[in-house]
Amino acid sequence: MSKDYPVFTEEMKKTHTILLPMMLPIHFTLLRKILEQSGYRAEVLTNDGPNIIEEGLRYVHNDTCYPALLVIGQFIDALKSGKYDPDKTALMITQTGGGCRASNYIFLLRKALKRSGFSQVPVISLNAQKLDDSPGFKITISLGLKFVYAVLAGDFLMHISNQCRPYEVEKGATDRLVQTWINHLITAWDGKKMIGLRHLKSSFKKMLSDFDSIPKTGEKKPRVGIVGEIYVKYAPMGNNHLEEFLLSEGVEVVLFGLLDFCQYCLSNESVDRKLYGGKFKSSLLSKIGYRVILSLQRMMNRLITRHGVFWAPNDFNKTRKLAERYIGRGVKMGEGWLLTVEMAELIEKGVNNVICTQPFGCLPNHIAGKGMMNTIKAHHPEANLVAIDYDSGASIVNQQNRIKLMLANIKRTEEMTVSKETEKVISTKGLSM
């Protein structure tokens, strides 16, 4: 049966440039280079601005998920820019197999391409479940493992740099070092079918020393965690450059890595089999993949802990166990139980201030995110939580004002803490006299 849309063929691998939407700048830069080293032409899109939303609204219904609107708008805007030859361009998008954004955007994108006059542009599905066929793009064991290592390295760089950027004496020093290490990893991986774990561990140790050596102010700033729907949590365009705004307000940003989401998806296979039945082979492969990624994450955390300067995130087994206190693991639409647990995990790590980023009208996020805040506060009265909706019609000023109100609560809490400690000291001195 012939398909009514173009397919990325083996011949296209030589002639077509693959465009990827921007979500995580560090991670996607590494992923793009891995694609290029595997013989593909690839580019991560950086176009931004109000025109992206306008293009999205032209071809996606405004009731559709906001991340879908942005991703599709970014693709269409790029194709219309004249920078790319539509006859020699392909688009790549992820599919996880879930019932939410990560599986269904591809159909909206193909419909938008037809309506915008780019029906000849093929769309490649990046997935591990054979959800969509692209003969010219195959995830081999070597390529898959390189992707995992790239995500691990991206998480490491993101996690460590976030602990340096707010305190750097010379503005931009952290970002320059991040770029230096991206270039180093890309050069070291070039021409290799497999990436050695020993090299990765050695690189991580050197990274820790390099970032530790960045001159810092020594001051202590409040930490604010960001959770939410995966696109608006990570993508600067999706959350109106939230990280930059928080840095300008004098706080340290805390984000959990992309590996957590990968492990969440893999662990859900076991839950599916237990609750609803399912294929043994699929469950077994997911367990193997989960254990491989967990071992890599633990290696990363051990190196951070042994270095002794930066704090390390939990390994995902602890994250899974934490879910039992708050929400059932059968809640897995979208970010599901992971969203609830990330808020709780941040608070248990001493990050009491958390922003939950959610697309307006995203039912899974409103249930597992905003809808679970009272439950979390019942366990942690000290929690300072705020849910921020992101949508094409949302006001940036209103979003920032709500965040500023949250930051004002941080300052008020700190002042109250200092006041109580002062009263305690005065009281103690009075008794001793």
N, C-alpha and C positions, 0 to 999 in steps of 0.2 A: 504493500500500500504506500503510494507516494505521499510525501508530506507537503503541506501548503506553505512551508517556510524553508529558507536556505539552510543547509547544513555545512558546518566547517569540515572541509575535506583535507586529505593528506596533501594535496597539491597546494591548498591555501596556506599551509604552514610556511611555505617558501615565499609567498607573495603578500600575505595579509599581516597587518599590524593589529594586535589584540589590545583593546582598551579596557582598563580596569577602573571601576569607580573608587574614589578615595574614601577610606574609612580610618585606618590606622597608618599614619605617615611612615613610621619606622618599619613596621611589619610589611607593609605593602611594597616599600622600596626593596626590601630583601626578597620578597616573593617575585617581584618583577625581574630582578636580576637572575634569579634561579630559572625562571622561564626562558630568559634570553640565553643562559648557559646551556639550556636543553634544546636549543635550536629554534625557539619561537621569537617573534618580534613582539615586544610588549611595551606598554606605556601606561602609567598610572595618571589619571586625570587630575588636574589641579584647578580647573576652571571653577570659579565661585561667584557669588553675588546674587542679586535679586532676579537676574535673567534666568537663573537655574530654576527658581520656583515658577516663573512665568511659563517657561517651556514645559515643565511638569504639569502645570494646570491645563495647558492646551491639549495634552494627550492622556491625562490620567484624571479620573473623576475626583473631585475635591473631597469626597467622603472616603477615598482610598487612603491607606496607611501613608503617613507623611514621609517616612523613609523611602517608600516606593516612588513617591512623587519626586523626591530629590534625586535619587539614583537615576531614574529614567530621564528626568530633566537634564541632568549632567551629561548623560550620553547623547541626547538629542542636541543639546547646545554645542557639544564638541563636534558632532557631525555637520552641523550647520555653520560652524566657524570657518570652514574652508581649509582648515589645517590638515584634514585627513581626506583621502580619496575613498568615498563610500564603496566603490567597487573593489577596494583592497583593504577593507577594514572589517574587523570582527569585534564583538563585545563579549566580555566574560562576566558571569554572575554566579554566585554560590547557591547551592541547594542542599539543605541538610536532611530533608525527608520529613520535617515536622509539618504541622498544620498551619504555620504562620508565615511571616515574610520570607524566611530563608528558603522556602520551597516554591512560592507562588508568584514571585516577581517576574519570572522568566516569561510567563504567558502575557502579563501586562506589557512587558517590554516589547515582545514581538508584535503585539497589537498596535503599540505606539509607533513602532518603526514603519508599519504599513501605512498608518494614517499620516505620518510626517514625510512620506515619500522615500523612505530608505528601506524598502522591503527586501532589497538585495543583500543587506548586511546580516550575516549569520550571528547567532548568539550561542556561546559555549557555556555549558553548565559545568561548574566546578563542584563535583560531588563524588562521594565514595560508594554510592548505592545504585549506580546505573539507572538514574532517574531520567536521563536524557542522553541521546547518543550523538557524539561528535567524532566521526572517524579520524579526523586530523589531530585530535587531542586525546592523549591517553595518560592516565596517572599510573606510572610504573612504580614498582617498589622503591627504586632509587629516587624518583621524583617525589613520591609521597614522603619518604623519610627526610629529604631535603626541606620539604615544606614544614614538617614538624620541627626540624632544627631551626628553621627561619623564624617560626612562631616563638619558639623557646628563646632564641636570641633577642627577638623583638620585645618579648615580655621582660627579659632581664634588663635591656637597655632602658625601656620605659620605666620600670620600677626603680632602678637606681638613679636615673636622671631626674625623676620627680622628687627625689629626696635631696637633690643638689640645687636645682634651678632656683628655688625661692631664696637661697642663702648665698648664692655666688656673689663675690665681690665685684668681679668684672662681668657686666651684663653680656650674655651671649656665649660665655665660656662653656657652659654645659652643652648647648646645642652644637657648638663647633666640635666638641669631643664626641658627641653622638655621631655626627657625620663622619668623623675620622674613623670611628670603629665600624660603621656601616661599610665604608670603603675598604677597610682592612678585611672584613669578613668576606665581602664579595670577591676580592682579589684572591684570598686564600682558598675559596671554594671553586674558583674558575677551573674548568677542565677536569674536575673530579666527579666520577660517577657516584661516589659515596663520600659523605663527610665524616671524618673520624671523631668519635666522642672525646678522645684524648685531646685533640686540638681545640674542641669546643670548651672543655674544662680549663685548659690552659688560657684560652682567650678570656673566659669569665674572670679568672684570677687577676689577669692583667687589667681588665676593665675596672674591677673593684679598686685596685691600686691607683689607676688613673683618675677615676672620679673622686676618690678620697683625697687626692692631691690638689683638687681645684680649691683655690683660696675661698674661704667662706666667712660670713660675718659672725657666726657663733650665736646669733640671737635665736630665740625660740618662737616659732609662729604656730598659730592654731592649724590643725589638720582638718581638711574637709574631704570626705569621700564622695565619689560619683558612682552611682549604680544606674541601672535602667535597661531599656531596650538596647540591644547591642549596637545598632547603628547610631542612635542619638547619644549614646553613652560615649562612644569613641570618636565619631566623625566631627571635626571642627565645624563643618558646614551644617551638620545635623543639629548641633546644640548651640549654634551662634557663637562659636569660639569660647565656650564656657571655661576651659582651662586657662586661656589667656586672661579672661576677665577675673577669675579667682586669684591668679597671680598678681594682677594689678591691685587687688584688694588686700594683699598682704597675707595670703594663706598658702599652706602646702597642700597640693592636690594628691589624693590617694586613689589609685585605680587598680582593680584586680586585672590580671592578664587574660589574654585570649585563650590560653591553654585551659583555663577554668571552664570556659564555655564549651570547648572541645570535649573535655572530660564529662561535662554535664550531658552532652548529646550521647556520648558513648555509654555512660552509666544508665541512661534512660532505656537502652535496649534490654538490659537485664530486668528493669522494672516492668517493661512491657510484657516480657515473657512470663514473669511471675504473676502479674495482675490479669493479663488478657490472653496469654498464650502467645505463640509465635515460633519462628523457625529457630531450631537449636543452633544451626550453623551461623546464622546472623548474630545471635547472642554470644556465641563463643568467640567469633572474630572481634566483636565489640569489647569483650572482656580482655582479650589479648592486647588490642590497641590501647585500652584504658590503662592496663598495667605498664605498658611501654612508656606512655606519656607521664604516668604518675612517677615512675622511676626517674625520668628526666627532670621532672619538676622537683623531686626530692633532692637530686644532685645539685640543682641550682640553689635551693634553699640552704643546703648544708654549706655550700661555699660562701654564701652571704653571711650565715651565722658565724662561721669560723673566722671570717675576716673581722667581725666584731664592731664595725662602724655603722652599717646600714641594717635596718630591720627587714626580716624576711616574711613573706606571706605564708599562710598555712598550706600544708599539702592537702590535696582534694579529698582524701579519705576523712579528714577531720571536718571538712566542709559538709560532706554527705551526712556524717553523724550528727552535726549541728542541726540539720534539717528536722530531725525527729522532735526537737523541742518546739518547733514553730508550725510546720506545715507538712502535709503528706507528699511523698515523692511521686505520687501519681499525678500531681499538678504540674504538667510539663508542656503546656501550650506556650509557645514563644519562649521567654526566659524562665517562666514557671517558678518552681520552688527555688531555683538558684538566685533569683532576684530578691526574694525574702531573706534567704540565708546570707547573701552578701551584705545586706544592711546589718544583720545581727552580728556577722563576723567582724565587720568594721568596728562596731561598738565594743565588742569583746576585746579588740586590739587597742582600745583607747581612743578610737576615732569616733567621737560621739556625734559629730556633725556630718550629716549625710544628705546629699541632694539626689533625689530619684528623678531621672530624666525619662519622660514618657511621651510618645506621640499622642496627640489629642485623640481621644476616642479609641485608643488601643485597649481592648477589653482585657487581654491577659495581663498587661502591665498595671491596669487599674485595680485588678483583683490581687495579684501577687505582689504588687508594689505598694501603691497608695492604700489599698484595702487591708494590708497587713501591718500598717504602721501602729495602730492602736495595740495590736498583739505584741509587737516589739517593745512598745513603750511600757506595757504592763510588766515585761521582764526587765526593762532598762528605763526607769523614770528619767534618767539623766540624758536620754537621747534627744538630740535636736534635729528633727527630720523635716524635710520639705519636699513636696512633689511639684515639679515644674513641667507644664505641658508645652510641647513644641508642635507648631502647626503653621501652615502657610498664612493663616490670618492672625497668628499670635503676635503680640507687641513685644519687641525686644526690651523696651523700657519697662514694661510690666514684669517681665521675667527677671530682669536685673534688680528691680525694686524688691521683689519677693526674696531674692537671694541676699540682698543687702539687709533686709529685715532679719533673716536667719543669722547673718554675720554679726548683726547688732546683738542678738541673743547670746552669741559666743562671748562678746566683750562684757555684757552684763553679768554672765555667769562667772567669768574670770574675776570681775570686780567684787562680786559677792563672796567668792572663795577667799580672795585676799583679805576682805573685811573680816570674815569669820576667823581666819588665821591670826589676824592682828588682835582681835578681841580675846582669842584664846591665850596669846602671849601676854597681853596686859593682865588678864585674869590670873594667870599662873604667877606672874611677878608680884601681883597684889597679895596672893596667898603666901608667897615666900617671905614677904616683908612682915 
